[in-house]
Amino acid sequence: MRQPQDGDGEAFGAATDQMVSPAPTAANYFGFVFPGIIGAGIMFSCTYTVGYTVIIDRNRRTIEDLILSPLSYSGFLLARIIGVVLKCLFQFVPVLLLGVGVFDARIESVPLFVLGFFTACTAFAGLGILIATYTNEISFPAVVNIIVIPLMYFAGIFFPLENLGALGDVFARLPLSVHVDIFRGATSPDVSATGASVLAVAYSFLALSIAAWAFRRRIGHG
């Protein structure tokens, strides 16, 4: 019979100390997947929340009132994005506190963590706005799932993308993969996230720009 070892019983018996990390940058498996849990949570929360908000606004004809009001399209979208960031923050903080307080996750760089949070929120909020602009409440979740579920599986959350060879290099530049790298850099001093940070900011501006252009064009055409 196996004798009790030091560390048994931590994390409510989840035995995370005994689960080996697939990469040397994390002490255990939870340390490896924790950044991905954060990134995937932000992706799903922001994409769905802001997308459904836009659809509801359209169904209630709030957007028609926008055309007649002095408020600009950009101002309207900015208000919606600020709202979704605040809602995501209420979900993000408990998960972060749970990981740090219960599973012994460590935050090595708070500024990097904050950067990853805001760029992820804006990038995936832009994606949600773009999809919602061309769908309705029935088709929206199907289209979102077609996009975000593959992103989640091939973002290096559960296994290192290096295992996929050249294909892994392609997946490593996808939006969620980039943000997972940022959160890994924020939780481990052995991971550099400089390149990922630049890509994350670029994705954020690109997503918001495309979403604003598509929204304005769609509304302008009825």
C-alpha positions as CSV (number, residue, x, y, z in Angstrom):
1,M,0.0,0.0,0.0
2,R,1.3,3.5,-0.9
3,Q,2.3,5.5,2.1
4,P,1.2,9.1,2.5
5,Q,3.7,11.6,1.0
6,D,4.3,15.3,1.7
7,G,1.9,17.4,-0.3
8,D,-0.9,14.8,-0.3
9,G,-4.2,16.4,0.5
10,E,-3.3,19.8,-1.0
11,A,-5.8,21.4,-3.3
12,F,-8.7,19.4,-1.7
13,G,-7.1,16.1,-2.7
14,A,-6.6,16.9,-6.3
15,A,-3.0,15.7,-6.0
16,T,-1.7,18.4,-8.3
17,D,1.7,18.2,-6.8
18,Q,2.0,14.6,-8.1
19,M,0.8,15.3,-11.6
20,V,3.9,15.9,-13.8
21,S,4.1,18.9,-16.0
22,P,4.6,18.2,-19.7
23,A,7.0,21.2,-19.9
24,P,9.9,22.2,-17.7
25,T,8.5,25.7,-17.2
26,A,5.9,24.5,-14.7
27,A,6.4,22.7,-11.4
28,N,3.3,20.5,-11.9
29,Y,0.5,19.9,-14.4
30,F,-1.8,22.5,-12.9
31,G,0.9,25.1,-13.2
32,F,1.1,24.2,-16.9
33,V,-2.7,24.3,-17.6
34,F,-3.6,27.3,-15.3
35,P,-2.6,30.0,-17.8
36,G,-4.7,28.2,-20.4
37,I,-7.7,28.0,-18.1
38,I,-7.4,31.8,-17.6
39,G,-7.1,32.5,-21.3
40,A,-9.9,30.1,-22.4
41,G,-12.2,31.5,-19.8
42,I,-11.7,35.1,-21.0
43,M,-12.2,33.9,-24.6
44,F,-15.5,32.2,-24.0
45,S,-16.8,34.9,-21.6
46,C,-16.0,37.9,-23.8
47,T,-17.0,36.4,-27.1
48,Y,-20.4,35.2,-25.9
49,T,-21.2,38.1,-23.7
50,V,-20.6,41.0,-26.1
51,G,-22.0,39.0,-29.0
52,Y,-25.3,38.3,-27.3
53,T,-25.4,42.0,-26.2
54,V,-25.1,43.2,-29.8
55,I,-27.8,40.7,-30.9
56,I,-30.2,41.8,-28.1
57,D,-29.5,45.5,-29.0
58,R,-30.5,44.7,-32.6
59,N,-33.6,42.8,-31.6
60,R,-34.8,45.6,-29.3
61,R,-34.0,48.1,-32.1
62,T,-31.6,49.9,-29.9
63,I,-29.2,50.1,-32.8
64,E,-31.8,51.9,-34.9
65,D,-31.9,54.5,-32.2
66,L,-28.2,54.8,-32.4
67,I,-28.4,55.9,-36.0
68,L,-30.6,58.9,-35.0
69,S,-28.5,59.8,-31.9
70,P,-25.4,61.9,-31.7
71,L,-23.5,58.9,-30.3
72,S,-20.9,57.5,-32.8
73,Y,-20.7,53.8,-33.7
74,S,-17.3,53.7,-32.1
75,G,-18.7,55.1,-28.9
76,F,-21.5,52.6,-28.8
77,L,-19.0,49.7,-29.3
78,L,-16.6,51.1,-26.7
79,A,-19.4,51.2,-24.2
80,R,-20.3,47.6,-24.9
81,I,-16.7,46.5,-24.7
82,I,-16.1,48.3,-21.4
83,G,-19.2,46.5,-20.0
84,V,-17.9,43.1,-21.1
85,V,-14.5,43.7,-19.7
86,L,-16.0,44.6,-16.3
87,K,-18.2,41.4,-16.4
88,C,-15.2,39.3,-17.4
89,L,-13.3,40.8,-14.5
90,F,-15.8,39.5,-12.0
91,Q,-15.3,36.0,-13.4
92,F,-11.5,36.4,-13.8
93,V,-10.7,37.4,-10.3
94,P,-12.3,34.4,-8.5
95,V,-10.5,32.0,-10.8
96,L,-7.2,33.7,-10.2
97,L,-7.7,33.8,-6.5
98,L,-8.7,30.1,-6.5
99,G,-5.6,29.1,-8.5
100,V,-3.3,31.1,-6.2
101,G,-4.9,30.3,-2.9
102,V,-5.8,26.7,-3.4
103,F,-3.6,25.3,-6.1
104,D,-0.5,27.3,-5.2
105,A,-0.2,29.1,-8.6
106,R,2.3,32.0,-8.6
107,I,2.1,35.3,-10.3
108,E,5.6,36.5,-11.2
109,S,4.6,39.5,-13.2
110,V,1.4,41.4,-12.4
111,P,1.8,44.0,-15.3
112,L,2.1,41.1,-17.8
113,F,-0.9,39.5,-16.4
114,V,-2.9,42.7,-16.7
115,L,-1.7,43.2,-20.2
116,G,-2.8,39.7,-21.1
117,F,-6.2,40.2,-19.5
118,F,-7.0,43.5,-21.4
119,T,-5.7,42.4,-24.8
120,A,-7.6,39.1,-24.5
121,C,-10.8,40.8,-23.5
122,T,-10.7,43.3,-26.4
123,A,-9.5,40.8,-29.0
124,F,-12.2,38.3,-28.3
125,A,-14.8,41.0,-27.7
126,G,-14.0,42.1,-31.2
127,L,-14.5,38.6,-32.4
128,G,-17.9,38.4,-30.7
129,I,-19.0,41.7,-32.2
130,L,-18.0,40.6,-35.7
131,I,-19.8,37.3,-35.5
132,A,-22.9,38.9,-33.9
133,T,-23.1,41.5,-36.7
134,Y,-23.8,38.8,-39.3
135,T,-25.7,36.2,-37.2
136,N,-28.8,36.0,-35.0
137,E,-29.5,34.5,-31.5
138,I,-30.0,31.0,-33.1
139,S,-26.9,30.8,-35.4
140,F,-24.6,32.9,-33.2
141,P,-23.5,30.1,-30.7
142,A,-23.0,27.6,-33.5
143,V,-20.7,29.9,-35.4
144,V,-18.8,30.9,-32.2
145,N,-18.3,27.3,-31.2
146,I,-16.9,26.4,-34.7
147,I,-14.2,29.1,-34.1
148,V,-13.4,29.1,-30.4
149,I,-13.4,25.3,-29.6
150,P,-10.6,24.5,-32.1
151,L,-8.8,27.6,-30.8
152,M,-9.0,26.1,-27.3
153,Y,-7.8,22.6,-28.3
154,F,-4.8,23.9,-30.3
155,A,-3.6,26.7,-28.0
156,G,-1.2,24.7,-26.0
157,I,-3.4,24.6,-23.0
158,F,-3.3,20.8,-22.4
159,F,0.0,19.9,-24.1
160,P,3.0,21.7,-25.5
161,L,2.6,22.9,-29.1
162,E,6.2,21.8,-29.7
163,N,4.9,18.3,-29.8
164,L,3.2,19.1,-33.1
165,G,6.3,20.1,-34.9
166,A,6.0,22.6,-37.7
167,L,2.2,22.7,-37.3
168,G,2.7,23.7,-33.7
169,D,4.6,26.8,-34.9
170,V,1.5,27.9,-36.8
171,F,-0.9,27.2,-33.9
172,A,1.4,29.1,-31.6
173,R,0.6,32.3,-33.4
174,L,-3.2,32.0,-33.0
175,P,-4.9,34.6,-30.8
176,L,-5.6,32.3,-27.8
177,S,-2.1,30.6,-28.0
178,V,-0.5,34.1,-27.9
179,H,-2.4,35.0,-24.7
180,V,-1.7,31.6,-23.1
181,D,2.0,32.4,-23.6
182,I,1.5,35.8,-22.0
183,F,-0.1,34.2,-18.9
184,R,2.6,31.5,-18.8
185,G,5.2,34.3,-18.9
186,A,3.3,36.0,-16.0
187,T,3.3,32.9,-13.9
188,S,6.8,31.6,-14.7
189,P,10.1,33.5,-14.7
190,D,11.5,31.0,-17.2
191,V,9.1,31.9,-20.0
192,S,9.7,35.0,-22.2
193,A,6.5,36.6,-23.5
194,T,7.9,39.6,-25.4
195,G,6.9,38.4,-28.8
196,A,3.5,37.2,-27.6
197,S,2.9,40.6,-26.0
198,V,3.5,42.4,-29.3
199,L,1.2,39.9,-31.2
200,A,-1.5,40.2,-28.5
201,V,-1.6,44.0,-28.8
202,A,-1.7,43.7,-32.6
203,Y,-4.6,41.1,-32.4
204,S,-6.5,43.4,-30.0
205,F,-6.3,46.5,-32.4
206,L,-7.0,44.3,-35.4
207,A,-10.1,42.6,-33.9
208,L,-11.5,45.9,-32.8
209,S,-10.9,47.6,-36.1
210,I,-12.5,44.9,-38.2
211,A,-15.4,44.6,-35.8
212,A,-16.0,48.4,-35.9
213,W,-15.8,48.4,-39.7
214,A,-18.2,45.5,-40.1
215,F,-20.6,46.8,-37.5
216,R,-20.8,50.2,-39.2
217,R,-21.1,48.8,-42.6
218,R,-23.8,46.3,-41.6
219,I,-25.9,48.9,-39.7
220,G,-25.5,51.3,-42.6
221,H,-27.0,48.8,-44.9
222,G,-29.9,48.0,-42.5
